[in-house]
Amino acid sequence: MKVALDAMGGDIYPAPQVDGAVSALAEYPDLEVVLVGDRERIEAELKRHPAHPKDRLTVHHASEIITMTDGAVEGVRKKKDSSLNRAVELVKDGKADAVVSAGHTGALVACSQLRLRTLPGIDRPGIATVMPTEKAHFLLIDAGANPDPEPSHLVGYAVMGSIYSREVLGCPRPRVGLISIGSEAGKGNEFTRETYKLLEEANIDFAGNIEGHALFRDPVEVVVCDGFVGNIVLKTSESLAKAIFSWLKAELQSTIWRSLGAWLAKGAFLAIRKKTNTDEYGGMPLLGVNGIVIKAHGNSNAKAIKNALRVARESVRQQVNRRIIAEMSRHHESHQAAPSPAPSSP
């Protein structure tokens, strides 16, 4: 199994990408990684890992970098030899099974749609991200790929999210909820009300609307929304988790007695920190494109890159895209076969 890694994507590069790739290769013997980017800079970092498996770690040179200040589509079209473009092209050409990038989210989405196209039955791809809860986790989709979708696009998100939750995350019967401002079917704006009707008819386990306060308290396994709302939920949650730990640290260090109590509860604090640490989850799959595409956080360190490669590996092994195509085909066939409603009496 071969994964193309955008070695020049993210806030810092290429050191975390190189370190993460070497760690992933040590843990997964069936994995091969192609580091895509500036050959000279990548090979300079590889000198710190003289024992890396040279037969499973190669470099594919790319002379350009799409930065965070570049326009998404403009960057993809103008910087043909960018590390992101070349990494996605390796998947398109069948020379890699998946691509991982911590770079520009919009550019990755645009490049994936332009180069790989969407899967049959899918009109718009969606970014899925795993969010922790008290006892388990849920999958949020879309987390930012498509801020202005149609209601029908969220049906695709629900189907794709259900498959990913079942096949990769191990939830035997994932329930799907729609983010809204009330649990009743009639609550929300015109977009959510129309989406609700379509999700009721879809071949999924639809649990209805889910409000923001229930996301982490009593969630379903898959939560769908438009990319605008999803990205706000994701970034607000991550920021709040960091803020709470910062507040706790300040309060627990304010007196010697609190510091002693914190020392006694150190194991509990570390467990919660691990659960809320984005590095543990690694990457977010862009579901719906004709290839496995994983988006890692822009500030990913080596551990996050290693886990993003793990996510790519799991997605390839579970044949997620093949299952999405089959399920979307069944969905469209069932709706085409459904009888038209009888005309009302005069």
C-alpha positions as CSV (number, residue, x, y, z in Angstrom):
1,M,0.0,0.0,0.0
2,K,1.5,3.3,-1.1
3,V,0.6,6.8,0.2
4,A,1.7,10.1,-1.3
5,L,2.5,12.6,1.4
6,D,2.6,16.3,0.7
7,A,5.9,17.1,2.4
8,M,5.6,20.8,1.9
9,G,2.0,21.2,3.2
10,G,1.3,22.8,6.6
11,D,2.5,25.5,8.9
12,I,5.9,23.8,9.3
13,Y,7.6,21.6,6.7
14,P,9.2,19.2,5.8
15,A,10.5,18.0,9.2
16,P,7.2,16.9,10.8
17,Q,6.2,15.2,7.5
18,V,9.5,13.3,7.3
19,D,9.5,12.3,11.0
20,G,5.9,11.2,10.8
21,A,6.5,9.1,7.7
22,V,9.4,7.3,9.3
23,S,7.4,6.6,12.4
24,A,4.5,5.3,10.3
25,L,6.7,3.0,8.3
26,A,8.2,1.6,11.6
27,E,4.7,0.8,12.8
28,Y,3.0,-0.5,9.6
29,P,5.2,-3.0,7.6
30,D,2.7,-3.0,4.7
31,L,3.0,0.7,4.2
32,E,5.0,2.7,1.6
33,V,5.3,6.5,1.6
34,V,6.2,8.8,-1.2
35,L,7.4,12.2,0.1
36,V,6.4,14.8,-2.4
37,G,8.2,18.2,-2.4
38,D,11.6,19.8,-2.6
39,R,14.0,16.9,-3.0
40,E,17.0,18.7,-1.5
41,R,15.1,19.8,1.7
42,I,13.5,16.4,2.1
43,E,16.7,14.5,1.8
44,A,18.4,16.9,4.2
45,E,15.7,15.9,6.8
46,L,16.1,12.2,6.0
47,K,19.7,12.4,7.0
48,R,18.5,12.5,10.6
49,H,17.0,9.0,10.0
50,P,19.8,7.0,8.4
51,A,18.1,3.7,9.3
52,H,14.8,4.5,7.5
53,P,13.6,1.7,5.2
54,K,14.8,3.1,1.8
55,D,12.8,0.5,-0.1
56,R,9.5,1.8,1.4
57,L,10.3,5.6,1.5
58,T,10.9,7.5,-1.7
59,V,11.0,11.1,-2.8
60,H,9.1,12.7,-5.7
61,H,10.4,16.1,-6.5
62,A,8.0,19.1,-6.8
63,S,9.4,22.6,-7.2
64,E,6.5,24.7,-6.0
65,I,4.4,25.2,-2.8
66,I,0.8,26.3,-2.4
67,T,0.9,28.5,0.6
68,M,-2.0,29.4,3.0
69,T,-2.2,32.8,1.4
70,D,-2.8,31.5,-2.1
71,G,-6.3,31.3,-3.5
72,A,-7.6,27.7,-3.5
73,V,-8.4,27.3,-7.2
74,E,-5.9,29.8,-8.4
75,G,-3.1,28.1,-6.5
76,V,-4.0,24.7,-8.0
77,R,-4.2,26.1,-11.5
78,K,-1.1,28.3,-11.5
79,K,1.3,26.2,-9.5
80,K,1.2,23.1,-11.6
81,D,4.4,21.7,-10.1
82,S,3.3,22.2,-6.5
83,S,3.8,19.4,-4.0
84,L,0.0,19.2,-3.5
85,N,-0.8,18.9,-7.2
86,R,1.9,16.3,-7.7
87,A,0.8,14.2,-4.7
88,V,-2.8,14.1,-5.9
89,E,-1.7,13.3,-9.4
90,L,0.1,10.2,-8.1
91,V,-3.3,8.9,-6.9
92,K,-4.9,9.9,-10.2
93,D,-2.3,8.0,-12.2
94,G,-2.5,4.9,-10.0
95,K,1.0,5.4,-8.6
96,A,-0.3,5.8,-5.0
97,D,-3.4,4.5,-3.2
98,A,-4.0,7.6,-1.1
99,V,-2.8,11.2,-0.5
100,V,-2.2,13.0,2.8
101,S,-1.7,16.7,3.1
102,A,-1.6,19.2,6.0
103,G,-1.6,22.1,3.5
104,H,-4.3,24.6,2.3
105,T,-7.7,23.0,2.8
106,G,-9.4,24.8,0.0
107,A,-6.6,23.9,-2.4
108,L,-6.7,20.2,-1.4
109,V,-10.5,20.1,-2.0
110,A,-10.3,21.9,-5.3
111,C,-7.3,19.9,-6.5
112,S,-9.0,16.6,-5.5
113,Q,-12.2,17.6,-7.3
114,L,-10.4,18.8,-10.4
115,R,-8.0,15.9,-10.7
116,L,-9.9,12.9,-9.2
117,R,-13.5,14.0,-9.8
118,T,-16.3,12.8,-7.5
119,L,-17.6,9.3,-7.0
120,P,-20.7,8.1,-9.0
121,G,-23.8,9.4,-7.2
122,I,-21.9,12.0,-5.2
123,D,-22.3,15.7,-6.3
124,R,-20.1,17.3,-3.6
125,P,-17.4,15.8,-1.3
126,G,-17.4,16.5,2.4
127,I,-14.6,16.5,5.0
128,A,-15.3,14.1,7.9
129,T,-13.7,14.5,11.3
130,V,-13.9,12.4,14.4
131,M,-15.0,14.2,17.5
132,P,-14.6,12.8,21.1
133,T,-17.4,12.3,23.5
134,E,-17.5,11.2,27.2
135,K,-17.6,7.5,26.3
136,A,-16.9,7.2,22.5
137,H,-16.8,9.6,19.5
138,F,-18.9,10.8,16.6
139,L,-18.2,11.7,13.0
140,L,-18.9,15.2,11.9
141,I,-19.4,15.8,8.1
142,D,-19.0,18.3,6.5
143,A,-16.2,20.1,8.4
144,G,-15.4,22.7,5.8
145,A,-15.3,21.4,2.2
146,N,-18.6,22.8,1.0
147,P,-20.0,25.9,2.8
148,D,-23.0,26.3,0.5
149,P,-24.4,22.8,-0.3
150,E,-27.8,21.8,-1.5
151,P,-30.0,19.7,0.9
152,S,-29.5,16.7,-1.4
153,H,-25.7,16.9,-0.8
154,L,-26.3,16.2,2.9
155,V,-27.9,12.9,1.9
156,G,-24.6,12.0,0.4
157,Y,-22.8,13.1,3.5
158,A,-25.1,10.9,5.6
159,V,-24.6,7.8,3.5
160,M,-20.8,8.3,3.3
161,G,-20.5,9.1,7.0
162,S,-22.5,6.0,7.9
163,I,-20.2,3.8,5.8
164,Y,-17.0,5.4,7.2
165,S,-18.4,5.1,10.8
166,R,-19.3,1.4,10.3
167,E,-16.3,0.3,8.3
168,V,-13.4,2.4,9.7
169,L,-14.6,3.5,13.2
170,G,-16.3,0.2,14.0
171,C,-19.8,1.4,14.8
172,P,-22.1,-1.5,13.8
173,R,-25.3,0.6,13.3
174,P,-24.4,4.3,13.1
175,R,-27.3,6.7,13.7
176,V,-27.4,10.0,11.7
177,G,-28.4,13.3,13.2
178,L,-28.8,16.7,11.5
179,I,-27.5,19.8,13.3
180,S,-30.4,22.3,13.9
181,I,-31.6,24.7,16.5
182,G,-34.3,22.4,17.9
183,S,-35.0,18.6,18.0
184,E,-38.4,18.9,16.4
185,A,-38.7,18.2,12.7
186,G,-40.1,21.7,11.9
187,K,-37.3,23.5,13.7
188,G,-34.5,25.2,11.8
189,N,-34.2,27.3,8.6
190,E,-35.5,26.4,5.2
191,F,-32.3,24.5,4.4
192,T,-32.4,22.2,7.4
193,R,-36.2,21.6,7.1
194,E,-35.8,20.5,3.5
195,T,-32.7,18.4,4.4
196,Y,-34.7,16.7,7.2
197,K,-37.3,15.5,4.7
198,L,-34.7,14.0,2.4
199,L,-32.9,12.3,5.2
200,E,-36.1,10.7,6.4
201,E,-36.5,9.1,3.0
202,A,-32.8,7.9,2.7
203,N,-31.6,4.4,3.4
204,I,-29.9,5.4,6.7
205,D,-30.7,5.2,10.4
206,F,-31.9,8.8,10.7
207,A,-32.4,9.9,14.3
208,G,-33.7,13.4,13.5
209,N,-32.3,16.8,14.5
210,I,-29.5,17.2,17.1
211,E,-28.9,20.5,18.9
212,G,-25.5,21.9,19.7
213,H,-25.7,21.1,23.5
214,A,-26.3,17.4,22.8
215,L,-23.3,16.9,20.5
216,F,-20.9,15.9,23.3
217,R,-23.5,14.8,25.9
218,D,-25.8,12.4,24.0
219,P,-24.7,12.3,20.4
220,V,-25.5,10.1,17.5
221,E,-22.6,8.4,15.6
222,V,-22.8,10.6,12.5
223,V,-23.6,14.3,12.5
224,V,-24.3,16.1,9.2
225,C,-24.3,19.8,8.4
226,D,-23.1,22.2,5.8
227,G,-19.4,23.0,5.7
228,F,-19.9,26.5,7.1
229,V,-21.6,25.3,10.3
230,G,-19.3,22.2,10.6
231,N,-16.1,24.2,10.4
232,I,-17.3,26.6,13.1
233,V,-18.3,23.6,15.3
234,L,-14.9,22.0,14.7
235,K,-12.7,25.0,15.4
236,T,-14.8,26.2,18.3
237,S,-14.6,22.8,20.0
238,E,-10.8,22.6,19.5
239,S,-10.3,26.1,20.8
240,L,-12.5,25.5,23.8
241,A,-10.7,22.3,24.8
242,K,-7.4,24.1,24.7
243,A,-8.8,27.1,26.7
244,I,-10.2,24.8,29.4
245,F,-6.9,23.1,29.9
246,S,-5.2,26.4,30.1
247,W,-7.7,27.7,32.7
248,L,-7.3,24.5,34.7
249,K,-3.5,24.7,34.7
250,A,-3.6,28.3,36.0
251,E,-6.1,27.5,38.8
252,L,-4.4,24.2,39.8
253,Q,-1.0,26.0,40.1
254,S,-2.4,28.9,42.2
255,T,-1.9,27.2,45.6
256,I,0.3,24.3,46.9
257,W,-2.8,22.4,48.0
258,R,-4.3,22.6,44.5
259,S,-1.0,21.5,43.0
260,L,-0.9,18.5,45.2
261,G,-4.5,17.6,44.2
262,A,-3.6,18.0,40.6
263,W,-0.6,15.6,41.0
264,L,-2.9,13.0,42.6
265,A,-5.3,13.4,39.6
266,K,-2.6,13.5,37.0
267,G,-3.7,10.3,35.3
268,A,-7.2,11.6,34.8
269,F,-6.0,14.8,33.3
270,L,-3.7,13.0,30.9
271,A,-6.5,10.7,29.8
272,I,-8.8,13.6,29.0
273,R,-5.9,15.5,27.2
274,K,-5.3,12.5,25.0
275,K,-9.0,12.2,24.2
276,T,-9.1,15.9,23.1
277,N,-5.7,16.0,21.4
278,T,-6.2,16.4,17.6
279,D,-2.8,14.8,17.1
280,E,-4.3,11.4,18.2
281,Y,-6.9,11.5,15.4
282,G,-4.4,12.5,12.7
283,G,-6.4,13.3,9.6
284,M,-9.8,14.0,8.2
285,P,-11.0,12.1,5.1
286,L,-12.4,14.0,2.2
287,L,-15.2,11.6,1.4
288,G,-16.8,11.6,-2.0
289,V,-13.8,12.0,-4.4
290,N,-12.5,9.2,-6.6
291,G,-9.5,8.4,-4.4
292,I,-8.5,8.4,-0.8
293,V,-7.7,11.9,0.3
294,I,-6.8,12.7,4.0
295,K,-6.5,16.3,5.3
296,A,-4.3,16.7,8.3
297,H,-4.3,19.8,10.5
298,G,-2.1,22.7,9.3
299,N,-0.1,22.6,12.6
300,S,0.4,18.9,12.5
301,N,3.5,17.5,14.3
302,A,5.2,14.2,13.5
303,K,2.6,12.3,15.6
304,A,-0.3,13.8,13.8
305,I,1.3,13.1,10.4
306,K,1.9,9.5,11.5
307,N,-1.8,9.1,12.5
308,A,-2.9,10.8,9.3
309,L,-1.0,8.1,7.4
310,R,-2.7,5.5,9.6
311,V,-6.2,6.9,8.6
312,A,-5.2,6.7,5.0
313,R,-4.1,3.1,5.4
314,E,-7.3,2.1,7.1
315,S,-9.5,3.8,4.5
316,V,-7.7,2.0,1.7
317,R,-7.9,-1.4,3.5
318,Q,-11.6,-1.0,4.2
319,Q,-12.3,-0.1,0.5
320,V,-14.4,2.9,1.7
321,N,-15.0,4.3,-1.8
322,R,-16.2,1.0,-3.3
323,R,-18.7,0.8,-0.5
324,I,-19.9,4.4,-1.0
325,I,-20.4,3.8,-4.7
326,A,-22.5,0.6,-4.0
327,E,-24.6,2.3,-1.3
328,M,-25.3,5.5,-3.4
329,S,-26.3,3.3,-6.3
330,R,-28.9,1.5,-4.1
331,H,-30.1,4.9,-2.8
332,H,-30.7,6.3,-6.3
333,E,-32.3,3.1,-7.6
334,S,-34.7,3.0,-4.7
335,H,-35.8,6.6,-5.3
336,Q,-36.2,6.1,-9.0
337,A,-38.3,3.0,-8.4
338,A,-40.5,4.7,-5.9
339,P,-44.0,5.3,-7.3
340,S,-45.1,8.9,-7.9
341,P,-47.7,10.3,-5.5
342,A,-51.2,10.0,-6.7
343,P,-52.8,13.2,-7.9
344,S,-55.2,14.8,-5.4
345,S,-58.9,14.7,-6.0
346,P,-60.5,17.8,-7.5
